[in-house]
Amino acid sequence: MEIRTTATDSHMGVAVYRISTEEVGQDVGDEIVLVTQVSHSQDVHGDTRIRWVYFMLGAATLLSWNALINANPFFISRLSGSPWKAPFSSYLSSDYTASNLITLGYAIVTSKQSSPSRRGFWSTALTFAIVAALFMTTFIHPSPTPFFYFIMISAFCMSGAAAYLSNSVFAGAALFGAPYMQSMMSGQAAVAVAVSGVQVISSAISVWGTTPLAPVISDTDRDGKAEEASARIFFGVSALYMIATLLAYRWLASLQVYRTTMGALEDNLKARVASDEADERQALLTPALPSPAEGSQILRVLKTNFIYNFAVGYVFTVTLAVYPAITVSIKPTNPNTHPLLFSAVHFLMFSSGDLLGRHLCSFPRLIIWSARRILALALFRTLFIPAFLLCNVEHPFPVTPFINSDVVYMLLLCALGISNGYVSTLCMLGAPSLEHNRRLRGRQEDVDVAGTIAGFCLIVGLTAGGFGSFGVRAVICNCNPFAS
């Protein structure tokens, strides 16, 4: 099948498909040539309705991760007295990111054999089912070890579903253009702020009228009621949000502009299904293997955008090396500050900074397109690792922190978030841009591949940072970080 697209205009290097579409099918022997003529209009801001849907989809791709890390106090309260309690945050980060890496890698190499809209829909549905199951755990009290393994399995499955959803959303946003990519990235940051805000409110209510002296040894209440109520809100709201996202995605997939923009990917699948006489209702994990040409394209784009891909991966390697596995062990220096509320505010500070950093990229004057400058910013963030180790980290022996101020610590968290959001968004905007990324040499067919590969490298960075947090923990405690 041959698909011809006539482009008269483009925005930020990516054609924005809008308004009218005319399709003419012509039978030529055994082939069907689909000629598509699309009218384009240069729209700086894009279609508001579609941008909001991509905002929701961006939030959905990271909602499961943010719900899990913000529910850390609840999980830890249920693991009290078990050897899983101390290293739980590092295990959770590593489990989630490893699953995301493996699944997203498979999703990328098979992206041409499956419908993006179908992948997105079933991934969202699976996430809803698992979140609903986690919601039910707030009403039961299993023993620590079975509970630990249940959370690990749930996180692994949620991460896989998020990877498939991310693959679909990144490809679509890259084809629609930079405004839609920026909306999706902002949605990823906004969900973290929303979940963190809920945690702060529920934590403030739970510690109202209590003194900070009671939980000196543990960040959680002795009966775990506050953490249980907070987690119940997290998972309940998350489940409702995933339903809303399912409806919004179905609406988006029904639009003519979506079918036109994503036509090359959707029609490629239909051609394969027809030739193989396969069932249209294929499973989420399609057994088809990528062709040699597709594999060659992936490797070529990976090498072409190496600087962007390395930069976005390194950004998240630094972030996950300290947040949240290490930052949750940093205690308030002010004895009048309740540790549970302090932990909740720390999540909110990072999330708010991350959202602000991503929003900065909505102003054209603040966008940096140079791959080398973006890489320099990413490498400069390495200084955050020793900076957080100088804060009031919980040690097995008394240590006087060099940074002995809660305000300075919160400002560091905010800076970590702003730089994380800003630099990662610069990478995601630059990698698939035909106008600003000359390395793509004007190849329209590489745009969606560049976007999904950059998203994959982002997950590689998350995985490296998650496992790297064990090493940072070992430096702090001078012990076996997997069991202490």
Secondary structure as GFF3:
##gff-version 3
##sequence-region A 1 484
A	DSSP	beta_strand	2	6	.	.	.	ID=ss1
A	DSSP	beta_strand	17	28	.	.	.	ID=ss2
A	DSSP	beta_strand	31	40	.	.	.	ID=ss3
A	DSSP	alpha_helix	48	70	.	.	.	ID=ss4
A	DSSP	alpha_helix	72	78	.	.	.	ID=ss5
A	DSSP	alpha_helix	88	109	.	.	.	ID=ss6
A	DSSP	three_ten_helix	111	113	.	.	.	ID=ss7
A	DSSP	alpha_helix	116	137	.	.	.	ID=ss8
A	DSSP	alpha_helix	144	176	.	.	.	ID=ss9
A	DSSP	alpha_helix	178	206	.	.	.	ID=ss10
A	DSSP	alpha_helix	225	254	.	.	.	ID=ss11
A	DSSP	alpha_helix	256	261	.	.	.	ID=ss12
A	DSSP	alpha_helix	263	276	.	.	.	ID=ss13
A	DSSP	alpha_helix	292	304	.	.	.	ID=ss14
A	DSSP	alpha_helix	306	322	.	.	.	ID=ss15
A	DSSP	three_ten_helix	327	329	.	.	.	ID=ss16
A	DSSP	alpha_helix	339	360	.	.	.	ID=ss17
A	DSSP	three_ten_helix	364	366	.	.	.	ID=ss18
A	DSSP	alpha_helix	371	380	.	.	.	ID=ss19
A	DSSP	three_ten_helix	381	383	.	.	.	ID=ss20
A	DSSP	alpha_helix	384	389	.	.	.	ID=ss21
A	DSSP	alpha_helix	406	430	.	.	.	ID=ss22
A	DSSP	three_ten_helix	438	440	.	.	.	ID=ss23
A	DSSP	three_ten_helix	444	446	.	.	.	ID=ss24
A	DSSP	alpha_helix	447	477	.	.	.	ID=ss25
###
